[in-house]
Amino acid sequence: GGGGRGIRIINSAEEFAHQFPQASAEASAAFGDGGLYLEKVIDQARHIEVQVLGDGQRVLHCFERECSLQRRRQKIWEEAPSAVLPERVRKAMCAAAVSLAKSVHYQGAGTLEFLYDEASENFYFIEMNTRIQVEHPVTEMITGIDLVREMISIASGKPISIEQDDINIKGHAIECRINAGDPDNQFFPSPGIVEELHVPGGPGVRFDSALYAGHSVPPYYDSLLGKLIVWGEDRNTALARLRGALSELIISGVHTTTSLHQSLAMDDEVVNARYDTQFLENWLDARQTTANEQNREVANR
């Protein structure tokens, strides 16, 4: 299902016999169809996606985004371009994305999502999102293309206004999803009133949001408050700019995930782009274990 719902990893025939009926029942209850896909597990996979634009006749790609930092298969941090993708693989992945979109005469903005096995340098198709995505700003930042404008133009019946050779990668961009939740309390939801809001600015800094002081954050919808996007001439510059922007961002009245992003932006593994889709949950578990040990030490004093 959407957002990684229903995925189960099976390590034995015994597990399969137990997990299959549960997964099928969940799918049937959610979608009215209990059919399942059985696919190869890619250990230590990276989640990489390719942005495309199509007008029914032509399809262009706007290179890739890396979205491997995820919690419960929900993206929280995205980058463009990927820091680890060899140029040969980048070209092959983008060509595969264009080929698939062309085969269905695709119209609009869309994203082809892949799992990338860094060890073997093989990539595997997951799905296509036939819409603009939350993380589209990082692609806009490195290409200079207004994807929403192009999408609206295509929807009005106009052909794509650019050529593939016009699209180039310039610099590096990172997006942090700022959500209403407490990262120090199992990401417990935090609805409420935004009391104070200060948005960072300056060159290469962008904050996409509808927030304002006095805004009521409801408990009913997605917890996303805003997207903090930074651009730099290279990844290290973008990370430095991100750390500065996160330190300037103030959203009071509700708990937010800003502190989580601050910690990630300082983490050696993240700084050196050594992460995969399982990294964040393992990182959070380790941090929780450390916090529990510290609390026990305090209690025993």
Backbone as CSV, one residue per row, in Angstrom:
resi,resn,N_x,N_y,N_z,CA_x,CA_y,CA_z,C_x,C_y,C_z
1,GLY,0.819,-1.209,0.000,0.000,0.000,0.000,0.847,1.251,0.000
2,GLY,0.209,2.424,0.046,0.937,3.683,0.030,1.821,3.862,1.245
3,GLY,2.929,4.561,1.034,3.833,4.879,2.137,4.474,3.676,2.781
4,GLY,4.626,2.577,2.021,5.295,1.407,2.574,4.427,0.553,3.483
5,ARG,3.129,0.826,3.531,2.241,0.042,4.394,2.207,-1.419,3.939
6,GLY,2.259,-2.320,4.904,2.055,-3.729,4.612,3.297,-4.514,4.254
7,ILE,4.436,-3.858,4.113,5.663,-4.573,3.749,6.114,-5.453,4.906
8,ARG,6.446,-6.693,4.600,6.966,-7.618,5.596,8.174,-8.342,5.017
9,ILE,9.216,-8.498,5.821,10.410,-9.216,5.391,10.316,-10.648,5.891
10,ILE,10.459,-11.595,4.968,10.326,-13.014,5.272,11.692,-13.674,5.157
11,ASN,12.095,-14.380,6.209,13.403,-15.028,6.228,13.335,-16.542,6.159
12,SER,12.123,-17.114,6.194,12.007,-18.572,6.161,10.616,-18.956,5.693
13,ALA,10.489,-20.227,5.327,9.178,-20.742,4.903,8.178,-20.673,6.048
14,GLU,8.672,-20.895,7.272,7.786,-20.837,8.435,7.239,-19.423,8.622
15,GLU,8.105,-18.429,8.472,7.654,-17.039,8.580,6.654,-16.712,7.484
16,PHE,6.898,-17.250,6.285,5.988,-16.986,5.161,4.586,-17.489,5.485
17,ALA,4.504,-18.695,6.019,3.194,-19.285,6.345,2.455,-18.454,7.384
18,HIS,3.189,-17.814,8.267,2.573,-17.011,9.325,2.223,-15.606,8.838
19,GLN,3.129,-14.993,8.070,2.975,-13.589,7.695,2.039,-13.381,6.503
20,PHE,1.998,-14.346,5.591,1.202,-14.140,4.376,-0.270,-13.863,4.678
21,PRO,-0.938,-14.682,5.487,-2.372,-14.401,5.740,-2.590,-13.070,6.462
22,GLN,-1.651,-12.691,7.334,-1.787,-11.405,8.021,-1.685,-10.247,7.030
23,ALA,-0.670,-10.311,6.155,-0.482,-9.244,5.172,-1.661,-9.181,4.201
24,SER,-2.152,-10.340,3.800,-3.283,-10.390,2.866,-4.540,-9.810,3.505
25,ALA,-4.772,-10.129,4.786,-5.940,-9.590,5.482,-5.848,-8.072,5.613
26,GLU,-4.634,-7.570,5.897,-4.444,-6.125,6.004,-4.719,-5.440,4.668
27,ALA,-4.215,-6.046,3.580,-4.430,-5.475,2.251,-5.910,-5.489,1.877
28,SER,-6.575,-6.581,2.198,-7.995,-6.699,1.875,-8.826,-5.666,2.634
29,ALA,-8.495,-5.473,3.918,-9.237,-4.504,4.729,-9.006,-3.080,4.250
30,ALA,-7.791,-2.785,3.804,-7.456,-1.416,3.414,-7.862,-1.089,1.988
31,PHE,-7.741,-2.082,1.084,-7.914,-1.797,-0.342,-8.960,-2.664,-1.032
32,GLY,-9.549,-3.617,-0.285,-10.532,-4.496,-0.909,-9.917,-5.530,-1.813
33,ASP,-8.610,-5.731,-1.724,-7.906,-6.697,-2.563,-6.783,-7.300,-1.725
34,GLY,-6.833,-8.589,-1.496,-5.832,-9.255,-0.668,-4.629,-9.766,-1.421
35,GLY,-4.520,-9.411,-2.700,-3.377,-9.863,-3.498,-2.076,-9.237,-3.023
36,LEU,-0.987,-10.014,-3.067,0.311,-9.555,-2.605,1.372,-9.734,-3.687
37,TYR,2.430,-8.936,-3.577,3.624,-9.127,-4.388,4.685,-9.807,-3.545
38,LEU,5.394,-10.756,-4.133,6.543,-11.375,-3.481,7.791,-10.911,-4.226
39,GLU,8.683,-10.222,-3.525,9.846,-9.630,-4.171,11.115,-9.922,-3.379
40,LYS,12.232,-9.859,-4.072,13.548,-10.043,-3.448,13.829,-8.905,-2.471
41,VAL,14.366,-9.251,-1.303,14.783,-8.232,-0.335,16.170,-7.715,-0.714
42,ILE,16.313,-6.413,-0.741,17.608,-5.779,-0.984,18.120,-5.273,0.361
43,ASP,19.089,-5.965,0.931,19.648,-5.522,2.205,20.452,-4.242,2.015
44,GLN,20.372,-3.356,2.989,21.119,-2.092,2.961,20.847,-1.321,1.665
45,ALA,19.584,-1.302,1.276,19.201,-0.604,0.054,19.161,0.906,0.268
46,ARG,19.394,1.624,-0.794,19.199,3.069,-0.792,17.982,3.375,-1.667
47,HIS,17.213,4.356,-1.230,15.992,4.742,-1.946,16.327,5.946,-2.828
48,ILE,16.313,5.722,-4.126,16.661,6.781,-5.072,15.555,6.888,-6.112
49,GLU,15.166,8.116,-6.420,14.059,8.336,-7.337,14.445,9.343,-8.406
50,VAL,13.799,9.218,-9.556,14.093,10.081,-10.700,12.866,10.929,-11.025
51,GLN,13.067,12.227,-11.095,11.993,13.164,-11.464,11.874,13.228,-12.975
52,VAL,10.648,13.099,-13.490,10.422,13.229,-14.932,9.324,14.248,-15.210
53,LEU,9.357,14.775,-16.423,8.295,15.616,-16.973,7.910,15.037,-18.327
54,GLY,6.612,14.859,-18.547,6.147,14.340,-19.827,4.971,15.137,-20.349
55,ASP,4.887,15.284,-21.670,3.754,16.002,-22.270,2.931,15.111,-23.199
56,GLY,3.117,13.799,-23.083,2.407,12.861,-23.941,3.187,12.486,-25.175
57,GLN,4.133,13.335,-25.557,4.984,13.072,-26.707,6.440,12.876,-26.290
58,ARG,6.918,13.814,-25.469,8.297,13.746,-24.988,8.323,13.547,-23.484
59,VAL,9.384,12.919,-23.012,9.625,12.777,-21.571,11.067,13.192,-21.299
60,LEU,11.240,14.056,-20.313,12.567,14.485,-19.889,12.767,14.082,-18.431
61,HIS,14.019,13.876,-18.045,14.317,13.635,-16.637,15.041,14.838,-16.046
62,CYS,14.875,15.020,-14.751,15.542,16.102,-14.018,16.477,15.513,-12.958
63,PHE,17.090,14.377,-13.313,18.044,13.689,-12.448,17.359,13.106,-11.210
64,GLU,18.171,12.739,-10.231,17.667,11.914,-9.132,17.678,12.643,-7.798
65,ARG,16.932,12.052,-6.871,16.937,12.457,-5.460,17.215,11.224,-4.613
66,GLU,17.935,11.406,-3.531,18.143,10.319,-2.567,17.226,10.548,-1.384
67,CYS,16.470,9.501,-1.033,15.460,9.611,0.030,15.592,8.456,1.011
68,SER,16.820,8.091,1.356,17.050,6.890,2.157,16.859,7.091,3.651
69,LEU,16.884,8.332,4.129,16.681,8.567,5.560,15.181,8.547,5.837
70,GLN,14.717,7.423,6.378,13.291,7.185,6.563,13.024,6.592,7.942
71,ARG,11.856,6.916,8.459,11.355,6.270,9.679,10.023,5.615,9.341
72,ARG,9.942,4.322,9.596,8.741,3.553,9.243,8.375,3.752,7.778
73,ARG,9.414,3.776,6.973,9.315,3.927,5.513,8.693,5.261,5.097
74,GLN,8.740,6.225,5.993,8.311,7.585,5.678,9.557,8.470,5.581
75,LYS,9.700,9.146,4.475,10.889,9.972,4.249,10.891,11.176,5.200
76,ILE,12.061,11.502,5.714,12.160,12.696,6.552,13.249,13.652,6.067
77,TRP,14.125,13.174,5.182,15.275,13.967,4.718,15.559,13.524,3.288
78,GLU,15.656,14.469,2.371,15.922,14.150,0.967,17.066,15.009,0.436
79,GLU,17.809,14.455,-0.524,18.928,15.172,-1.114,18.891,15.043,-2.637
80,ALA,19.485,16.001,-3.303,19.698,15.904,-4.743,21.011,16.615,-5.078
81,PRO,21.864,15.973,-5.861,21.753,14.593,-6.333,22.184,13.616,-5.251
82,SER,22.121,12.302,-5.541,22.641,11.318,-4.609,24.151,11.477,-4.504
83,ALA,24.668,11.337,-3.283,26.109,11.499,-3.066,26.897,10.248,-3.436
84,VAL,26.223,9.134,-3.721,26.937,7.871,-3.920,26.712,7.250,-5.294
85,LEU,25.859,7.817,-6.108,25.488,7.175,-7.363,26.580,7.380,-8.419
86,PRO,27.191,6.304,-8.911,28.169,6.463,-9.999,27.502,7.037,-11.244
87,GLU,28.255,7.780,-12.025,27.673,8.424,-13.202,27.072,7.405,-14.159
88,ARG,27.711,6.244,-14.293,27.178,5.201,-15.175,25.795,4.760,-14.716
89,VAL,25.632,4.570,-13.407,24.342,4.141,-12.863,23.324,5.272,-12.963
90,ARG,23.771,6.501,-12.715,22.863,7.652,-12.836,22.259,7.700,-14.242
91,LYS,23.090,7.561,-15.255,22.603,7.616,-16.634,21.639,6.467,-16.912
92,ALA,21.978,5.269,-16.434,21.116,4.110,-16.682,19.780,4.247,-15.969
93,MET,19.805,4.737,-14.729,18.575,4.888,-13.963,17.669,5.956,-14.584
94,CYS,18.257,7.071,-14.967,17.458,8.132,-15.592,16.898,7.672,-16.927
95,ALA,17.696,6.918,-17.699,17.217,6.401,-18.981,16.073,5.418,-18.781
96,ALA,16.171,4.578,-17.744,15.093,3.626,-17.456,13.812,4.353,-17.080
97,ALA,13.949,5.424,-16.287,12.776,6.198,-15.878,12.101,6.840,-17.087
98,VAL,12.894,7.425,-17.964,12.341,8.058,-19.169,11.670,7.022,-20.055
99,SER,12.306,5.871,-20.213,11.753,4.818,-21.066,10.399,4.352,-20.564
100,LEU,10.277,4.145,-19.255,8.998,3.692,-18.704,7.918,4.749,-18.917
101,ALA,8.232,6.006,-18.608,7.237,7.069,-18.754,6.827,7.249,-20.218
102,LYS,7.790,7.120,-21.124,7.474,7.230,-22.558,6.531,6.119,-23.004
103,SER,6.710,4.924,-22.439,5.922,3.764,-22.876,4.437,3.939,-22.593
104,VAL,4.086,4.826,-21.657,2.676,5.066,-21.342,2.244,6.472,-21.771
105,HIS,3.097,7.148,-22.580,2.805,8.504,-23.064,2.453,9.428,-21.898
106,TYR,3.304,9.419,-20.892,3.016,10.109,-19.641,2.893,11.619,-19.834
107,GLN,1.931,12.210,-19.117,1.722,13.653,-19.128,1.759,14.195,-17.702
108,GLY,2.600,15.204,-17.480,2.684,15.835,-16.168,4.021,15.586,-15.508
109,ALA,4.107,15.971,-14.240,5.288,15.679,-13.435,5.093,14.316,-12.775
110,GLY,6.148,13.542,-12.719,6.064,12.219,-12.115,7.412,11.796,-11.564
111,THR,7.382,10.780,-10.731,8.613,10.303,-10.101,8.677,8.787,-10.171
112,LEU,9.783,8.283,-10.693,10.056,6.856,-10.737,10.953,6.514,-9.549
113,GLU,10.509,5.594,-8.700,11.248,5.266,-7.488,11.957,3.921,-7.632
114,PHE,13.193,3.882,-7.130,14.023,2.685,-7.248,14.687,2.364,-5.910
115,LEU,14.990,1.081,-5.703,15.927,0.673,-4.671,17.274,0.457,-5.340
116,TYR,18.318,0.977,-4.704,19.666,0.864,-5.254,20.528,0.042,-4.309
117,ASP,21.132,-1.014,-4.843,22.048,-1.859,-4.091,23.466,-1.349,-4.361
118,GLU,23.989,-0.618,-3.395,25.284,0.035,-3.591,26.402,-0.981,-3.805
119,ALA,26.306,-2.146,-3.161,27.361,-3.144,-3.265,27.492,-3.689,-4.691
120,SER,26.350,-3.974,-5.312,26.370,-4.549,-6.667,26.185,-3.507,-7.759
121,GLU,25.800,-2.285,-7.362,25.494,-1.196,-8.291,24.322,-1.547,-9.208
122,ASN,23.407,-2.376,-8.692,22.168,-2.678,-9.409,21.029,-1.859,-8.816
123,PHE,20.031,-1.527,-9.643,18.861,-0.815,-9.140,17.598,-1.544,-9.559
124,TYR,16.536,-1.362,-8.760,15.304,-2.119,-8.926,14.117,-1.166,-8.836
125,PHE,13.202,-1.257,-9.782,12.022,-0.391,-9.820,11.069,-0.716,-8.684
126,ILE,10.589,0.320,-7.991,9.575,0.144,-6.949,8.196,0.523,-7.490
127,GLU,8.063,1.799,-7.887,6.761,2.312,-8.301,6.954,3.652,-8.999
128,MET,5.880,4.141,-9.595,5.866,5.492,-10.130,4.795,6.289,-9.408
129,ASN,5.171,7.452,-8.911,4.210,8.389,-8.332,3.804,9.376,-9.416
130,THR,2.539,9.319,-9.805,2.062,10.128,-10.930,1.537,11.478,-10.432
131,ARG,2.436,12.217,-9.776,2.076,13.509,-9.185,3.355,14.229,-8.791
132,ILE,3.194,15.478,-8.374,4.327,16.184,-7.776,4.547,15.593,-6.391
133,GLN,5.795,15.583,-5.909,6.086,14.985,-4.610,6.562,16.028,-3.607
134,VAL,6.440,15.660,-2.331,6.851,16.555,-1.246,8.278,17.044,-1.461
135,GLU,9.153,16.150,-1.923,10.575,16.471,-2.012,10.995,17.140,-3.320
136,HIS,10.034,17.580,-4.134,10.399,18.180,-5.419,11.285,19.424,-5.306
137,PRO,11.264,20.193,-4.176,12.101,21.400,-4.143,13.598,21.152,-4.302
138,VAL,14.112,19.986,-3.849,15.553,19.781,-4.000,15.936,19.661,-5.473
139,THR,15.040,19.090,-6.266,15.292,19.026,-7.709,15.244,20.417,-8.314
140,GLU,14.286,21.221,-7.886,14.213,22.602,-8.380,15.476,23.379,-8.040
141,MET,16.027,23.131,-6.848,17.195,23.886,-6.401,18.439,23.548,-7.209
142,ILE,18.589,22.293,-7.644,19.809,21.925,-8.373,19.678,22.086,-9.883
143,THR,18.440,22.214,-10.378,18.253,22.364,-11.825,17.775,23.750,-12.234
144,GLY,17.190,24.494,-11.292,16.639,25.803,-11.617,15.310,25.733,-12.338
145,ILE,14.693,24.554,-12.374,13.421,24.369,-13.079,12.266,24.422,-12.087
146,ASP,11.270,25.220,-12.382,10.057,25.293,-11.572,9.144,24.140,-11.999
147,LEU,9.188,23.051,-11.273,8.453,21.850,-11.660,6.945,22.050,-11.617
148,VAL,6.460,22.820,-10.650,5.028,23.053,-10.548,4.536,23.875,-11.742
149,ARG,5.312,24.877,-12.124,4.936,25.667,-13.304,4.889,24.784,-14.550
150,GLU,5.904,23.928,-14.719,5.921,23.039,-15.879,4.732,22.089,-15.856
151,MET,4.388,21.585,-14.673,3.263,20.667,-14.539,1.954,21.345,-14.941
152,ILE,1.774,22.580,-14.481,0.545,23.323,-14.819,0.506,23.635,-16.309
153,SER,1.659,23.980,-16.872,1.731,24.275,-18.304,1.362,23.050,-19.132
154,ILE,1.877,21.894,-18.749,1.551,20.657,-19.456,0.060,20.347,-19.334
155,ALA,-0.489,20.557,-18.136,-1.913,20.286,-17.915,-2.807,21.177,-18.762
156,SER,-2.291,22.361,-19.129,-3.075,23.272,-19.965,-2.967,22.934,-21.451
157,GLY,-2.196,21.880,-21.772,-2.103,21.422,-23.147,-0.858,21.867,-23.887
158,LYS,0.041,22.546,-23.195,1.263,23.020,-23.839,2.348,21.954,-23.791
159,PRO,3.245,21.928,-24.789,4.370,20.988,-24.738,5.401,21.439,-23.713
160,ILE,6.272,20.533,-23.321,7.358,20.888,-22.406,8.179,22.016,-23.029
161,SER,8.513,23.000,-22.212,9.159,24.214,-22.743,10.675,24.137,-22.780
162,ILE,11.266,23.014,-22.347,12.713,22.891,-22.286,13.164,21.622,-22.995
163,GLU,14.467,21.526,-23.212,15.068,20.344,-23.817,15.906,19.621,-22.763
164,GLN,16.159,18.321,-23.007,16.954,17.561,-22.045,18.327,18.189,-21.823
165,ASP,18.940,18.703,-22.875,20.277,19.295,-22.743,20.269,20.572,-21.908
166,ASP,19.077,21.150,-21.684,18.982,22.361,-20.855,19.024,22.037,-19.364
167,ILE,18.882,20.761,-19.025,18.766,20.358,-17.623,20.110,19.835,-17.127
168,ASN,20.691,20.533,-16.176,21.991,20.162,-15.632,21.962,20.233,-14.108
169,ILE,22.853,19.475,-13.492,22.986,19.502,-12.034,23.946,20.609,-11.642
170,LYS,23.476,21.475,-10.764,24.332,22.535,-10.232,24.264,22.499,-8.710
171,GLY,25.373,22.134,-8.072,25.436,22.129,-6.620,24.702,20.967,-5.988
172,HIS,24.325,21.157,-4.730,23.690,20.101,-3.943,22.595,20.723,-3.076
173,ALA,21.482,20.012,-2.934,20.362,20.513,-2.130,19.909,19.439,-1.146
174,ILE,19.457,19.887,0.029,18.951,18.994,1.076,17.631,19.550,1.590
175,GLU,16.664,18.665,1.794,15.377,19.054,2.377,15.130,18.284,3.664
176,CYS,14.708,18.991,4.702,14.291,18.378,5.963,12.791,18.594,6.133
177,ARG,12.076,17.514,6.394,10.647,17.630,6.677,10.481,17.934,8.171
178,ILE,9.943,19.099,8.465,9.715,19.506,9.850,8.288,19.111,10.226
179,ASN,8.179,18.130,11.115,6.866,17.603,11.505,6.512,17.994,12.930
180,ALA,5.232,17.976,13.228,4.746,18.234,14.584,4.738,16.920,15.348
181,GLY,5.797,16.697,16.110,5.931,15.482,16.892,7.141,15.598,17.787
182,ASP,7.194,14.789,18.806,8.279,14.859,19.782,9.267,13.726,19.532
183,PRO,10.425,14.019,18.939,11.395,12.952,18.651,11.989,12.321,19.897
184,ASP,11.855,12.987,21.050,12.364,12.426,22.305,11.312,11.608,23.044
185,ASN,10.119,11.492,22.446,9.041,10.721,23.063,8.335,9.886,21.998
186,GLN,9.147,9.067,21.300,8.609,8.156,20.283,7.798,8.885,19.214
187,PHE,8.166,10.132,18.931,7.507,10.944,17.908,6.014,11.120,18.186
188,PHE,5.688,11.209,19.473,4.289,11.385,19.862,3.735,12.643,19.202
189,PRO,2.542,12.570,18.587,1.979,13.728,17.882,1.861,14.950,18.783
190,SER,2.006,16.131,18.184,1.980,17.364,18.976,1.097,18.422,18.326
191,PRO,-0.229,18.216,18.349,-1.123,19.281,17.874,-1.109,20.442,18.863
192,GLY,-1.569,21.595,18.406,-1.604,22.757,19.291,-1.515,24.050,18.504
193,ILE,-1.226,25.135,19.195,-1.148,26.457,18.587,0.317,26.869,18.438
194,VAL,0.681,27.316,17.251,2.031,27.841,17.027,2.096,29.222,17.684
195,GLU,2.932,29.340,18.702,3.010,30.594,19.454,3.988,31.576,18.825
196,GLU,5.113,31.063,18.372,6.138,31.928,17.767,6.720,31.227,16.554
197,LEU,6.961,31.986,15.506,7.537,31.426,14.284,8.620,32.358,13.761
198,HIS,9.819,31.815,13.619,10.907,32.543,12.970,11.489,31.647,11.891
199,VAL,11.430,32.103,10.649,11.876,31.319,9.504,13.261,31.795,9.075
200,PRO,14.225,30.893,8.920,15.557,31.301,8.465,15.522,31.772,7.021
201,GLY,16.479,32.603,6.661,16.552,33.105,5.298,17.992,33.202,4.841
202,GLY,18.211,33.977,3.797,19.549,34.143,3.269,19.754,33.334,2.003
203,PRO,20.910,33.506,1.360,21.193,32.795,0.115,21.117,31.280,0.287
204,GLY,20.455,30.612,-0.648,20.402,29.160,-0.646,19.521,28.552,0.412
205,VAL,18.641,29.340,1.027,17.747,28.817,2.067,16.300,29.068,1.653
206,ARG,15.482,28.044,1.775,14.067,28.125,1.373,13.232,27.377,2.411
207,PHE,12.085,27.944,2.768,11.178,27.283,3.706,9.789,27.281,3.097
208,ASP,9.310,26.106,2.719,7.980,25.951,2.125,6.992,25.582,3.229
209,SER,6.030,26.454,3.494,5.094,26.203,4.585,3.922,27.169,4.507
210,ALA,2.851,26.817,5.189,1.710,27.716,5.363,1.590,28.165,6.811
211,LEU,2.634,27.941,7.614,2.594,28.272,9.036,2.584,29.774,9.284
212,TYR,2.018,30.157,10.412,2.092,31.525,10.907,1.849,31.477,12.413
213,ALA,2.317,32.483,13.128,2.075,32.553,14.571,0.567,32.610,14.820
214,GLY,0.071,31.730,15.669,-1.360,31.629,15.925,-2.024,30.503,15.152
215,HIS,-1.280,29.875,14.239,-1.844,28.759,13.467,-2.151,27.578,14.381
216,SER,-3.293,26.950,14.181,-3.684,25.777,14.953,-3.280,24.514,14.189
217,VAL,-2.426,23.712,14.790,-1.998,22.448,14.189,-2.991,21.372,14.621
218,PRO,-3.793,20.839,13.703,-4.832,19.875,14.086,-4.250,18.475,14.245
219,PRO,-4.983,17.589,14.926,-4.506,16.217,15.123,-4.941,15.266,14.012
220,TYR,-5.656,15.768,13.005,-6.352,14.873,12.078,-5.568,14.522,10.821
221,TYR,-4.561,15.299,10.488,-3.935,15.152,9.178,-2.455,14.814,9.314
222,ASP,-1.772,14.775,8.185,-0.327,14.595,8.169,0.323,15.649,9.059
223,SER,1.364,15.265,9.774,1.971,16.163,10.754,2.987,17.137,10.163
224,LEU,3.132,17.164,8.847,4.118,18.046,8.219,3.769,19.517,8.459
225,LEU,4.733,20.259,9.033,4.563,21.692,9.267,5.201,22.530,8.167
226,GLY,6.306,22.056,7.663,7.014,22.815,6.641,8.215,22.045,6.151
227,LYS,8.801,22.524,5.069,9.978,21.893,4.484,11.103,22.931,4.452
228,LEU,12.198,22.603,5.100,13.377,23.470,5.083,14.333,22.935,4.030
229,ILE,14.606,23.753,3.028,15.456,23.337,1.911,16.650,24.267,1.822
230,VAL,17.825,23.673,1.649,19.037,24.476,1.491,19.773,24.023,0.241
231,TRP,20.546,24.950,-0.323,21.377,24.651,-1.488,22.793,25.135,-1.229
232,GLY,23.765,24.391,-1.722,25.158,24.808,-1.635,25.916,24.393,-2.879
233,GLU,27.076,24.981,-3.078,27.896,24.652,-4.248,28.311,23.190,-4.259
234,ASP,28.390,22.584,-3.063,28.669,21.156,-2.931,27.960,20.660,-1.680
235,ARG,28.062,19.352,-1.422,27.299,18.773,-0.313,27.759,19.305,1.041
236,ASN,29.062,19.467,1.227,29.555,19.980,2.509,29.044,21.393,2.771
237,THR,29.001,22.208,1.727,28.480,23.567,1.880,26.992,23.524,2.214
238,ALA,26.262,22.634,1.555,24.827,22.508,1.835,24.590,22.059,3.273
239,LEU,25.400,21.119,3.764,25.254,20.656,5.144,25.543,21.780,6.136
240,ALA,26.577,22.565,5.869,26.897,23.693,6.757,25.762,24.704,6.766
241,ARG,25.203,24.959,5.602,24.084,25.901,5.504,22.854,25.345,6.210
242,LEU,22.665,24.035,6.115,21.530,23.398,6.784,21.652,23.529,8.295
243,ARG,22.841,23.279,8.815,23.032,23.399,10.262,22.723,24.817,10.747
244,GLY,23.161,25.808,9.969,22.869,27.186,10.339,21.389,27.501,10.279
245,ALA,20.718,27.029,9.227,19.289,27.311,9.052,18.463,26.632,10.141
246,LEU,18.819,25.398,10.495,18.087,24.691,11.550,18.230,25.395,12.893
247,SER,19.411,25.962,13.151,19.617,26.664,14.419,18.807,27.950,14.488
248,GLU,18.445,28.506,13.330,17.672,29.749,13.284,16.166,29.505,13.280
249,LEU,15.749,28.297,12.902,14.318,27.998,12.797,13.700,27.903,14.190
250,ILE,12.674,28.696,14.430,11.959,28.669,15.703,10.470,28.422,15.430
251,ILE,9.963,27.327,15.990,8.524,27.040,15.965,8.165,26.644,17.393
252,SER,7.549,27.542,18.140,7.223,27.244,19.536,5.722,27.021,19.697
253,GLY,5.373,26.343,20.775,3.971,26.026,21.048,3.638,24.584,20.776
254,VAL,4.391,23.952,19.878,4.246,22.528,19.585,5.644,21.926,19.508
255,HIS,5.731,20.638,19.788,6.999,19.935,19.584,7.217,19.738,18.084
256,THR,8.468,19.846,17.652,8.785,19.603,16.244,10.000,18.684,16.152
257,THR,10.268,18.225,14.946,11.402,17.328,14.703,12.675,18.092,14.346
258,THR,12.700,19.390,14.592,13.879,20.189,14.263,15.134,19.651,14.946
259,SER,15.015,19.281,16.223,16.188,18.789,16.956,16.725,17.491,16.363
260,LEU,15.839,16.652,15.843,16.271,15.417,15.187,17.138,15.739,13.979
261,HIS,16.695,16.679,13.167,17.460,17.053,11.982,18.791,17.694,12.357
262,GLN,18.806,18.453,13.441,20.057,19.029,13.899,21.052,17.932,14.258
263,SER,20.581,16.896,14.935,21.463,15.782,15.302,21.947,15.030,14.068
264,LEU,21.044,14.795,13.124,21.432,14.086,11.905,22.453,14.886,11.102
265,ALA,22.276,16.189,11.053,23.185,17.035,10.267,24.586,17.079,10.863
266,MET,24.723,16.631,12.124,26.027,16.590,12.792,26.598,15.171,12.846
267,ASP,25.823,14.188,12.495,26.240,12.798,12.617,27.277,12.443,11.549
268,ASP,28.351,11.783,11.955,29.441,11.474,11.023,28.973,10.602,9.863
269,GLU,28.116,9.621,10.133,27.653,8.732,9.068,26.821,9.490,8.040
270,VAL,25.964,10.383,8.499,25.148,11.182,7.586,26.024,12.168,6.815
271,VAL,26.942,12.816,7.535,27.838,13.779,6.889,28.637,13.110,5.771
272,ASN,28.999,11.853,5.967,29.780,11.126,4.962,28.914,10.274,4.043
273,ALA,27.598,10.499,4.100,26.632,9.835,3.212,26.698,8.319,3.309
274,ARG,26.966,7.808,4.519,27.011,6.362,4.726,25.709,5.932,5.418
275,TYR,24.658,5.877,4.659,23.374,5.472,5.235,22.522,4.773,4.190
276,ASP,21.536,4.028,4.668,20.588,3.343,3.793,19.196,3.469,4.396
277,THR,18.231,2.734,3.861,16.852,2.896,4.319,16.626,2.374,5.735
278,GLN,17.540,1.560,6.257,17.402,1.055,7.620,18.203,1.871,8.629
279,PHE,18.996,2.810,8.141,19.925,3.532,9.012,19.206,4.295,10.120
280,LEU,18.194,5.067,9.773,17.588,5.966,10.750,16.939,5.209,11.903
281,GLU,16.219,4.129,11.614,15.570,3.404,12.699,16.607,2.773,13.627
282,ASN,17.700,2.260,13.062,18.776,1.726,13.911,19.420,2.852,14.725
283,TRP,19.582,4.003,14.123,20.169,5.173,14.789,19.278,5.626,15.942
284,LEU,17.974,5.643,15.709,17.028,6.038,16.751,17.004,5.024,17.893
285,ASP,17.068,3.731,17.548,17.088,2.695,18.581,18.326,2.845,19.462
286,ALA,19.470,3.097,18.833,20.716,3.256,19.589,20.639,4.477,20.498
287,ARG,20.050,5.552,19.984,19.924,6.763,20.792,18.989,6.538,21.979
288,GLN,17.902,5.785,21.762,16.972,5.489,22.844,17.624,4.614,23.907
289,THR,18.425,3.645,23.461,19.139,2.781,24.406,20.088,3.598,25.276
290,THR,20.804,4.520,24.650,21.722,5.382,25.393,20.965,6.233,26.405
291,ALA,19.826,6.790,25.985,19.018,7.625,26.886,18.500,6.808,28.065
292,ASN,18.077,5.564,27.807,17.578,4.705,28.880,18.681,4.382,29.892
293,GLU,19.881,4.126,29.379,21.002,3.827,30.272,21.357,5.034,31.130
294,GLN,21.311,6.212,30.523,21.599,7.433,31.280,20.540,7.671,32.361
295,ASN,19.285,7.399,32.019,18.208,7.575,33.011,18.369,6.594,34.174
296,ARG,18.795,5.353,33.870,19.010,4.390,34.940,20.146,4.804,35.860
297,GLU,21.197,5.374,35.242,22.335,5.833,36.042,21.922,6.952,36.993
298,VAL,21.101,7.874,36.483,20.621,8.972,37.327,19.745,8.433,38.450
299,ALA,18.880,7.470,38.134,17.956,6.922,39.136,18.698,6.162,40.233
300,ASN,19.856,5.590,39.860,20.605,4.785,40.835,21.559,5.622,41.708
301,ARG,21.687,6.884,41.421,22.586,7.725,42.214,21.998,8.030,43.585
